[in-house]
């Protein structure tokens, strides 16, 4: 994956300026407020509705809900559907169980995906 578009490759100080981070010790059950972007590094059991922003699911994260975002990078687990007006990337080690609706889809070797894809 291109490090230029990967928030996880950025220094932590830069990431904090650009996104809201849900840490690994958090359990969230209501939709987090939209910000410049969202990085999830914990367990999330509610819809993510960030239609105009970028969402990153870290390798330690588990999201059991639908995700709506402009672009989505998945490094961890998603059990739910992903709706993106832009590109969705499933990185090595990602595990997605649900449908993906997007303009572009990139699946790296070692990513797992079970569902349907609609592009357009």
C-alpha positions as CSV (number, residue, x, y, z in Angstrom):
1,X,0.0,0.0,0.0
2,X,1.2,3.5,-0.8
3,X,2.5,5.1,2.4
4,X,1.5,8.5,1.1
5,X,-2.2,7.6,1.5
6,X,-1.7,5.4,4.6
7,X,-2.4,7.2,7.9
8,X,-0.7,4.4,9.8
9,X,2.6,5.2,8.1
10,X,2.5,8.8,9.3
11,X,4.2,9.8,12.5
12,X,1.7,9.8,15.4
13,X,2.0,13.6,15.9
14,X,0.9,14.1,12.2
15,X,-2.0,11.6,12.5
16,X,-3.4,13.3,15.6
17,X,-3.6,16.6,13.7
18,X,-5.6,15.0,10.8
19,X,-7.9,12.5,12.5
20,X,-9.9,11.5,15.5
21,X,-8.5,8.3,17.0
22,X,-10.5,5.7,18.9
23,X,-7.9,3.9,21.0
24,X,-7.7,0.1,21.5
25,X,-9.0,0.2,25.1
26,X,-12.3,1.9,24.0
27,X,-15.7,0.3,23.5
28,X,-17.9,2.6,21.4
29,X,-21.6,2.0,20.9
30,X,-22.7,5.3,19.4
31,X,-21.7,6.9,16.1
32,X,-18.5,9.0,16.6
33,X,-18.8,12.6,15.5
34,X,-17.3,13.4,12.0
35,X,-13.9,15.0,12.0
36,X,-11.2,15.5,9.4
37,X,-10.9,11.7,9.4
38,X,-11.3,8.7,11.8
39,X,-8.8,6.0,12.8
40,X,-10.4,3.1,14.8
41,X,-8.0,1.1,16.9
42,X,-10.5,-0.6,19.2
43,X,-13.9,-2.3,19.2
44,X,-16.7,-0.4,17.6
45,X,-20.3,-1.7,17.6
46,X,-22.2,1.1,15.8
47,X,-22.6,2.6,12.3
48,X,-19.7,4.8,11.1
49,X,-21.2,7.6,9.1
50,X,-18.3,9.8,7.9
51,X,-19.5,10.3,4.3
52,X,-17.1,13.0,3.4
53,X,-14.0,11.8,5.3
54,X,-11.4,9.0,5.4
55,X,-11.8,6.1,7.8
56,X,-8.9,3.7,8.8
57,X,-9.5,0.5,10.6
58,X,-6.2,-0.5,12.3
59,X,-4.8,-4.0,12.5
60,X,-6.0,-4.2,16.2
61,X,-9.5,-2.9,15.5
62,X,-12.8,-4.8,15.1
63,X,-15.8,-3.0,13.7
64,X,-19.2,-4.8,13.9
65,X,-21.3,-2.3,11.9
66,X,-21.7,-0.6,8.5
67,X,-19.1,2.0,7.4
68,X,-20.0,5.0,5.2
69,X,-17.0,7.1,4.2
70,X,-15.3,8.8,1.3
71,X,-12.3,6.4,1.4
72,X,-11.7,3.4,3.7
73,X,-8.4,1.6,4.5
74,X,-8.9,-1.7,6.4
75,X,-6.0,-3.4,8.3
76,X,-8.2,-5.1,10.9
77,X,-11.6,-6.8,11.1
78,X,-14.9,-5.5,9.7
79,X,-18.2,-7.4,10.1
80,X,-20.6,-5.3,8.2
81,X,-20.9,-3.5,4.9
82,X,-18.6,-0.8,3.6
83,X,-20.1,2.0,1.5
84,X,-17.5,4.4,-0.1
85,X,-17.8,7.1,-2.7
86,X,-14.1,6.6,-3.4
87,X,-11.5,3.8,-2.9
88,X,-11.6,1.0,-0.4
89,X,-8.3,-0.8,0.4
90,X,-8.0,-4.1,2.2
91,X,-4.5,-4.5,3.4
92,X,-2.6,-7.7,4.2
93,X,-4.2,-9.2,7.3
94,X,-7.5,-7.4,6.8
95,X,-10.7,-9.5,7.4
96,X,-13.9,-8.2,5.9
97,X,-17.2,-10.1,6.2
98,X,-19.8,-8.0,4.3
99,X,-20.6,-6.3,1.1
100,X,-18.5,-3.5,-0.4
101,X,-20.0,-0.7,-2.5
102,X,-17.3,1.7,-3.9
103,X,-15.7,3.4,-6.9
104,X,-12.4,1.5,-6.6
105,X,-11.2,-1.6,-4.7
106,X,-7.7,-2.7,-3.9
107,X,-7.1,-6.0,-2.2
108,X,-3.6,-6.8,-1.1
109,X,-2.3,-10.4,-0.9
110,X,-3.2,-11.9,2.5
111,X,-6.4,-9.9,2.9
112,X,-9.6,-12.0,3.5
113,X,-12.9,-10.9,2.1
114,X,-16.3,-12.7,2.1
115,X,-19.1,-10.8,0.5
116,X,-20.2,-9.1,-2.7
117,X,-18.7,-6.1,-4.5
118,X,-20.7,-3.4,-6.3
119,X,-18.6,-0.8,-8.2
120,X,-19.7,2.3,-10.0
